[in-house]
Structures are given as structure tokens and as C-alpha cells.
Amino acid sequence: MRLLESSSQQKATFEDPNSRNAVIRRVRGRGRCVFARRKIAAGEVIERAPVIVIPKKQWPSVKKSILEEYAFDWGERDEESVIALGYVSIYAHSYSPNAKLEQMPDEMVMEVSALKAIPAGQEITINYNGDPANRDELWFKVRR
């Protein structure tokens, strides 16, 4: 991150590269959600987030913690789990998402890209099942 000086010269702030495309806002009754800061074109990369692979020996401890809610299956056969950094764990689920989440194991990142044009101010959603068309049930009740 690049250090920026504030106009008041009293505080320093950091430029967040993710904030060029997205912003996190609280939504009553839902918690934190991710919204488009500007118009995002179909196919455009919204975010590339590094991941931390959870060693198999440590999974039982993670499973007992709040981190389980934010972990993703990882690998060709979902044989591992990861915690994604950036905004990735904050995107809301939708069975009609406007973005998709893709694993990039060689680069150890997850990439979020727009499935269609997303206007500024619109919530950015992904399908937690991975495939945007997958309508399998999730581990929580999905709001309609």
C-alpha cells in the first residue's frame, strides 16, 4: 500500500487498491456487504486476493472458530481449505450473481470478476457454490 498524506497533515491514511473498484458497507439485517464504487464492465477483474492455505493438521482448530465461516474449499478436488484475504470473504451469496469467484492455485490467489456490467452503487454478489449457475443448497438458509 502507498502511504498518503491527509489534507489536515494530522493523520496519515493508506490507499487501498481494492477500493478503486469496491467498497464495504453495512446493510441492516445482513452485516457487511461489498458494493461497486464505480461502473465495472462485464469480464473486468474486480479483485485478486491472496490466500492462506490452512494445514490439514490445523483444520480441527479452525473448524471450532469463527474462521470456519470464512474458509473456502481449495484445490482440484477441494482437498484443502484456505482463508482469502482482501474483500473475498465479505461478498454476499446470490443464486443470480453479478460476479464470479475463481481459484488460481498457481498464483495462490482468488480472483473476482464481473459476469455482467455492474453499475456504481450496486452490490457485488457471488455464488458460494463456485459455479455461478449452481443452485445446490448451502449450509445456511438463503434469503430470497
C-alpha positions, 0 to 999 in steps of 0.5 A: 500500500502507498502511504498518503498524506491527509489534507489536515497533515494530522493523520496519515491514511493508506490507499487501498487498491481494492477500493478503486473498484469496491467498497464495504458497507453495512446493510441492516439485517445482513452485516457487511456487504461489498458494493461497486464504487464505480461502473465495472464492465462485464469480464473486468477483474474486480479483485485478486486476493491472496490466500492462506492455505490452512494445514490439514493438521490445523483444520480441527482448530479452525473448524471450532472458530469463527474462521470456519465461516470464512474458509473456502474449499481449495484445490482440484478436488477441494482437498484443502481449505484456505482463508482469502484475504482482501474483500473475498470473504465479505461478498454476499451469496446470490443464486443470480450473481453479478460476479464470479469467484475463481481459484488460481492455485498457481498464483495462490490467489482468488480472483473476482470478476464481473459476469455482467456490467455492474453499475456504481452503487450496486452490490457485488454478489457471488455464488458460494457454490463456485459455479455461478449457475449452481443452485445446490443448497448451502449450509445456511438458509438463503434469503430470497 
